Amino acid sequence: MLGNPSVRRRTLLAAAAGIAAAPFAARPAFAANPKVYLDPGHGGTDPGAVANGLQEKALTLNIALQIRNILQANYAVDVRMSRTTDATVSLAQRTDDANAWGATIFVSVHINSGGGTGFESYRYLTSDAATVNLHNALHSRVLSGMRTAGSVTDRGLKTANFHVLRESNMPAVLTENLFIDTVSDANLLKSAAFLTATAQGHANGIAAHLGLSAPPPSFSTIVDNTTAGRFTASANWGTSTFSGQRYGADYRFANPVLASDAAWFKVNIPATANYRVDVWHAADPGYSASAPHVVVTAGGNQTVNLDQRTGGGAWRSLGTFNLAAGDYNAVGVSRWTSAAGYVIADAVRVTRV
């Protein structure tokens, strides 16, 4: 809560008249992972605004912890917080810590008071393009997130001489997430679903500003030689339970010949993307020293030869391949090899990466 202007000057701004705006320091270049600094307002001996059975310091910590968890679970990003517990942290400690860490962006989370209603957000009085971009990305997405869980008034994007905006050396935005002393707003702030929606909106805005992409949907499937409708092989392929290294009930084997006669594993690929292809086979000194495995990629067939005399009873990687979407014979084991010994076809695993 930054409350009315006079309270804000006393508690968070140090915006004394006549103080010239500090020049912006050079923005840190993005590291391998962008660094997001989250600042839950108040804490410890400073409860912030208190009304309707709520304390600002508890609400801001709840929201900020959820923002951190969402970011860490979904993006390649480093997150640091000014506090993760009910601790007393001065304004100078917050900005000094963010500056020393070399944060890419700074986001301060607050709850408003003063008898109004709705959501508003702030950047510094004079801001560069990166700060304006962060402000726009955050404001629109936080508001959208909130509105999935309740009716919220948009109080607009604003500027102010707040300490955390003025003294940070990176793009910085402060959000005021409803009014704790307005009953209708307080009722929303008492809703766990609303707080989660607010956190998600912050995370969405941060990700949009930084150009972060969520990891692809997870996908991994195993096709065994006994999987109904997913394995085909000619009568030249026998069935064996000889080796205890088999995957499942049995495995298939065939003599090498100078003809393909492949055993095929049919895989339903959900989207054109990169996939790791692993195979499982039993191993024996009498098996093939160079068993051809054919992977049907988006750019054409690729063949990988495996020595099946060793390494059995475990998943072995053929590599990572770009596979086209569709339900088709994606991995085959061919008999076309000059190496002596049985060629083995047992199971394949395809995993999106």
Secondary structure, 3 states (H helix, E strand, C coil): CCCCHHHHHHHHHCCCCCCCCCCCCCCCCCCCCCEEEEEECCECCECCCEECCEEHHHHHHHHHHHHHHHHHHHCCCEEEECCCCCCCCCHHHHHHHHHHHCCCEEEEEEEECCCCCCEEEEECCCCCHHHHHHHHHHHHHHHHHHHCCCCCCEEEEEECCCHHHHCCCCCEEEEEEEECCCHHHHHHHCCHHHHHHHHHHHHHHHHHHHCCCCCCCCCEEEEECCCCCCEECCCCCEEECCCCCCCCCCEEEECCECCCCCEEEEEEECCCEEEEEEEECCCCCCECCCEEEEEEECCEEEEEEECCCCCCCCEEEEEEEEECCEEEEEEEECCECCCCCEEEECEEEEEEC
